[in-house]
Amino acid sequence: MKVVLIDDVKTNLMILELMLKKFKGVKSISFEHPVRALEWCKNNHLDLIITDYMMPEIDGIKLSKKLREYKKEDPIPIIMITAHGEEKVKMEALNSGITDFLTKPVNKAEFQARVKNLLKLREYQLKISNRAEWLEEEVKKATIEIENREEEIIFRLSRAAEYRDDDTGHHIKRMAFYSYTIAQALNLDKKFTEMLLKAAPMHDVGKISIPDRILLKPGKLTKEEFEIIKTHTLNGYKILENSNIQLLNLSAEIALTHHEKFNGEGYPYGLKGNNIPISGRICAVADVFDALTSKRPYKEAWSVEKSLNLLKEERGKHFDPDCIDAFFNVLSKILEIKERYKG
């Protein structure tokens, strides 16, 4: 442990150094100039300070105040050496952050007892601090583990829904990364953007409620069949709503609104413009682009060029103009994602 000794009289420093020799594992650093001592303490680890009160440049009380400013989060014990009869000084010193006192002439036995007690106190302080840091780190690890498990559950639920008409699971990956990339291009909050990446795969979880004869029908749907298909938005929302997990609540919002249209002609509620949550507006673009460029039971995949032309045509109609502009601003990244998760 490191003990800093401060006294403008060199002889006094030598006496203090000798009295510290009794303590194994204790290293003393001595200063005749309190200002230099403060500078050293400001930038170094130490465990105890023993300082004289009356010194040139700065006295022990002012030194203590300065030190407490420098080391706000570290309650280093400080012993101040005073003369007899300085009770008023002691009260001021206690208010400045001094921990204990020694009276001149310093008694060796008293010195060693007080130093021993304060070094033991310091040892406990450091143990508690290290324990607190360890606990904080463990909490962080546990939180990350819980979040990872939540994400895995969400992805597997998403796969369960998609498996019926996309057994690779690539659609949900592409759609999630498209959404994430669009949100980044819109300069949205980082936390929201990262949550969107994890929540977007749940957009079609309501498909598990749709009969195979309709979901996998190779031809055009009848009006009645399409009405049944539309219920996957409401059913997906009902599966996910009112969760204590923020990520699932965002997933519920996306499941409900990703088929709304900017002009109010979408479903299930016919929401219009900014009344559609930004998550739904973003995912609408991502989902339609992937649906157009992917093979489905009822259609062949469109070319990228044809799909992009449709997105442009539907700007301000089906899609939020800002989301479309963001999509085209990061088109190269979108196409990289498409290539990475093809199949």
C-alpha positions in Angstrom: 0.0 0.0 0.0 1.2 3.6 -0.7 1.3 6.2 2.1 2.0 9.8 1.1 3.9 11.9 3.7 3.7 15.8 3.5 5.7 18.1 5.7 7.9 21.1 4.8 10.4 20.1 7.4 12.7 17.4 6.1 13.5 16.1 9.6 9.9 15.5 10.4 9.5 13.5 7.1 12.5 11.3 8.1 10.9 10.6 11.5 7.6 9.6 9.9 9.4 7.4 7.3 11.2 5.6 10.1 7.9 5.0 12.0 6.4 3.5 8.9 9.1 0.9 8.6 7.2 -1.3 10.9 4.5 -1.9 8.3 5.3 -4.6 5.8 4.2 -4.0 2.2 3.8 -0.3 2.8 5.7 2.1 0.6 6.1 5.8 1.6 6.3 8.7 -0.8 7.5 11.9 0.8 7.0 15.6 -0.2 8.4 18.8 1.3 6.2 20.9 -1.0 2.4 20.4 -0.6 1.6 21.6 -4.1 3.9 19.0 -5.7 2.3 16.4 -3.4 -1.2 17.4 -4.6 -0.1 17.1 -8.3 1.3 13.6 -7.6 -1.8 12.5 -5.7 -4.0 13.8 -8.5 -2.5 11.4 -11.0 -1.6 8.4 -8.9 -3.1 5.7 -6.7 -2.5 6.0 -3.0 -4.0 4.5 0.2 -3.2 7.0 3.0 -2.0 10.6 3.4 -0.3 12.0 6.5 0.2 15.7 6.3 1.3 18.6 8.6 -1.2 21.4 9.1 1.1 24.5 9.0 3.0 24.6 5.7 3.9 27.3 3.1 1.9 27.6 -0.1 -1.0 25.6 1.2 -1.9 24.3 4.6 -3.2 20.8 5.5 -6.9 21.8 5.4 -6.8 23.4 2.0 -4.7 20.5 0.7 -7.4 18.1 2.0 -10.2 20.1 0.3 -8.3 20.0 -3.0 -7.6 16.3 -2.7 -11.3 15.5 -2.1 -12.1 17.5 -5.3 -9.6 15.5 -7.3 -10.6 12.1 -5.8 -14.4 12.5 -5.5 -15.1 8.8 -5.9 -12.2 7.7 -3.7 -12.5 8.3 0.1 -8.7 8.1 0.8 -8.0 8.4 4.6 -6.1 11.5 5.6 -4.3 12.1 8.9 -3.4 15.7 9.8 -0.7 16.5 12.3 -1.6 19.5 14.5 -0.2 21.3 17.6 -1.8 21.2 21.0 -4.8 23.4 21.6 -5.9 23.7 18.0 -9.5 22.5 18.6 -11.0 25.1 16.3 -8.6 23.9 13.6 -9.6 20.3 14.1 -13.3 21.1 13.6 -12.5 22.9 10.4 -10.3 20.0 9.3 -13.1 17.5 9.9 -15.4 19.5 7.7 -12.7 19.6 5.0 -12.4 15.8 4.8 -9.7 15.0 7.3 -10.2 11.5 8.7 -8.0 11.6 11.9 -5.4 13.6 13.8 -2.0 13.3 15.4 -0.7 15.8 17.9 2.9 17.1 18.0 5.2 15.8 19.1 4.0 12.6 17.4 3.9 9.6 19.7 5.3 6.5 18.0 2.8 4.0 19.5 -0.2 6.3 18.7 1.1 6.9 15.2 1.4 3.2 14.4 -2.0 2.4 15.9 -3.8 5.1 13.9 -1.9 4.2 10.7 -2.7 0.5 11.2 -6.4 1.2 11.7 -6.7 3.5 8.7 -4.8 1.1 6.4 -7.2 -1.6 7.5 -10.1 0.7 6.7 -8.5 1.4 3.3 -8.2 -2.3 2.7 -11.9 -2.8 3.4 -12.8 0.1 1.2 -10.9 -1.4 -1.8 -12.4 -4.8 -1.2 -15.9 -3.3 -1.2 -15.2 -1.3 -4.3 -13.8 -4.3 -6.1 -16.8 -6.3 -5.0 -19.2 -3.6 -6.3 -17.3 -3.5 -9.7 -17.4 -7.3 -9.9 -21.2 -7.3 -9.1 -21.8 -4.6 -11.7 -19.9 -6.7 -14.3 -21.8 -9.8 -13.4 -25.1 -7.9 -13.7 -24.1 -6.7 -17.2 -23.2 -10.3 -18.2 -26.5 -11.6 -16.9 -28.4 -8.8 -18.7 -26.7 -9.6 -22.0 -27.4 -13.3 -21.5 -31.1 -12.6 -20.9 -31.3 -10.3 -23.9 -29.6 -12.9 -26.1 -32.1 -15.5 -24.9 -35.0 -13.2 -25.6 -33.6 -12.5 -29.1 -33.2 -16.3 -29.8 -36.8 -16.9 -28.7 -38.1 -14.2 -30.9 -36.1 -15.5 -33.9 -37.3 -19.0 -33.4 -40.9 -17.9 -33.1 -40.3 -15.9 -36.3 -38.9 -19.0 -38.0 -41.9 -21.0 -36.9 -44.2 -18.6 -38.7 -42.1 -18.3 -41.8 -41.3 -22.0 -42.1 -44.6 -22.6 -43.7 -43.8 -20.7 -46.8 -40.1 -20.0 -46.5 -38.2 -22.9 -45.0 -34.8 -21.2 -45.2 -35.7 -18.4 -42.8 -33.8 -16.0 -45.1 -36.8 -13.8 -45.6 -36.9 -12.7 -41.9 -33.2 -12.1 -41.9 -33.3 -10.0 -45.1 -36.3 -8.1 -44.0 -34.8 -7.4 -40.5 -31.5 -6.1 -42.0 -33.3 -4.1 -44.7 -35.4 -2.4 -41.9 -32.3 -1.8 -39.8 -30.4 -0.2 -42.7 -33.3 2.1 -43.6 -33.6 3.2 -39.9 -29.9 4.0 -39.9 -30.3 6.1 -43.1 -33.1 8.0 -41.4 -30.7 8.8 -38.5 -33.1 7.3 -35.9 -32.0 6.7 -32.3 -29.4 4.0 -32.1 -31.2 2.0 -29.4 -34.4 2.1 -31.4 -32.6 1.1 -34.6 -31.0 -1.9 -32.8 -34.3 -2.9 -31.3 -35.9 -2.7 -34.8 -33.4 -5.2 -36.1 -34.4 -7.7 -33.4 -38.1 -7.0 -33.5 -38.7 -6.9 -37.3 -38.5 -10.7 -37.8 -41.8 -11.0 -35.8 -43.7 -9.0 -38.4 -45.6 -12.1 -39.8 -45.9 -14.2 -36.7 -49.7 -14.0 -37.1 -49.4 -16.2 -40.2 -49.5 -19.2 -37.9 -53.3 -18.5 -37.6 -53.8 -18.7 -41.4 -54.9 -22.1 -42.9 -52.4 -23.7 -45.3 -55.0 -23.9 -48.1 -55.0 -20.1 -48.1 -51.4 -19.3 -47.1 -49.9 -21.7 -49.6 -52.4 -21.3 -52.4 -50.6 -21.2 -55.7 -53.1 -19.0 -57.5 -54.8 -15.7 -56.9 -56.8 -15.4 -53.6 -60.5 -14.8 -53.6 -61.8 -11.7 -51.8 -62.9 -13.9 -48.9 -59.5 -15.6 -48.7 -57.7 -12.2 -48.8 -59.8 -11.0 -45.8 -58.6 -14.0 -43.9 -55.0 -13.3 -44.9 -55.4 -9.8 -43.6 -56.2 -11.1 -40.1 -52.6 -12.2 -39.6 -51.7 -8.6 -38.6 -54.3 -8.5 -35.8 -53.5 -12.1 -34.7 -49.8 -11.3 -34.6 -50.5 -8.3 -32.5 -52.6 -10.3 -30.1 -49.8 -12.9 -29.7 -47.3 -10.2 -28.8 -49.2 -7.4 -27.1 -49.0 -6.3 -23.4 -45.6 -7.8 -22.8 -43.2 -6.8 -20.0 -40.4 -7.0 -22.6 -40.0 -3.8 -24.6 -38.7 -5.8 -27.6 -41.9 -7.8 -27.8 -44.0 -4.6 -27.6 -42.2 -3.2 -30.6 -42.6 -6.5 -32.4 -46.4 -6.3 -31.7 -46.5 -2.8 -33.2 -44.7 -4.0 -36.3 -46.9 -7.0 -36.6 -50.0 -4.8 -36.5 -48.9 -2.0 -38.8 -46.5 -3.3 -41.5 -49.4 -3.6 -44.0 -50.8 -0.1 -43.4 -50.2 2.3 -46.4 -49.1 5.9 -46.2 -52.2 7.0 -48.2 -54.6 5.3 -45.7 -55.6 2.4 -48.0 -53.8 -0.3 -46.1 -55.0 -2.7 -43.3 -56.1 -3.6 -40.7 -57.1 0.0 -39.6 -56.5 2.2 -42.6 -54.0 4.4 -40.8 -52.6 7.3 -42.8 -49.3 9.1 -42.9 -47.5 9.7 -39.6 -50.4 8.0 -37.7 -48.6 4.8 -38.8 -45.7 4.2 -36.4 -42.3 4.7 -37.9 -41.5 1.0 -37.3 -44.5 0.0 -39.4 -43.6 2.5 -42.2 -40.0 1.2 -42.3 -40.9 -2.4 -42.3 -43.5 -1.9 -45.0 -40.8 -0.9 -47.4 -38.5 -3.7 -46.3 -41.2 -6.4 -46.4 -42.6 -5.4 -49.9 -39.1 -5.2 -51.5 -38.2 -8.7 -50.2 -41.6 -10.1 -51.2 -41.3 -8.7 -54.7 -37.8 -10.1 -55.2 -38.6 -13.5 -53.7 -40.4 -16.5 -55.1 -43.7 -17.3 -53.4 -46.3 -20.1 -53.9 -48.4 -17.7 -55.9 -45.7 -15.9 -57.9 -42.2 -15.9 -59.3 -39.5 -13.5 -58.1 -39.5 -10.1 -59.8 -36.2 -8.6 -61.0 -34.5 -6.0 -58.8 -35.1 -3.3 -61.4 -38.8 -4.0 -61.7 -39.2 -4.1 -57.9 -37.3 -0.8 -57.5 -39.5 0.8 -60.1 -42.6 -0.2 -58.2 -41.2 1.3 -54.9 -40.6 4.6 -56.7 -44.1 4.6 -58.2 -45.6 3.9 -54.7 -43.7 6.7 -53.0 -46.2 8.8 -51.1 -49.0 6.2 -51.8 -48.1 2.9 -50.3 -44.9 4.1 -48.7 -43.7 7.0 -46.6 -41.6 9.2 -48.9 -38.9 9.6 -46.3 -38.5 5.8 -45.9 -38.3 5.4 -49.7 -35.7 8.1 -50.0 -33.7 6.5 -47.2 -34.0 3.1 -48.9 -32.6 4.4 -52.1 -29.8 6.3 -50.3 -28.5 3.0 -49.0 -29.5 0.8 -52.0 -26.0 -0.6 -52.3 -26.2 -1.9 -48.7 -29.7 -3.3 -49.3 -28.4 -5.2 -52.3 -25.4 -6.5 -50.3 -27.9 -7.9 -47.7 -30.0 -9.5 -50.5 -26.9 -11.2 -51.8 -25.6 -12.3 -48.4 -28.9 -14.0 -47.4 -30.1 -15.2 -50.8 -31.8 -18.6 -51.1 
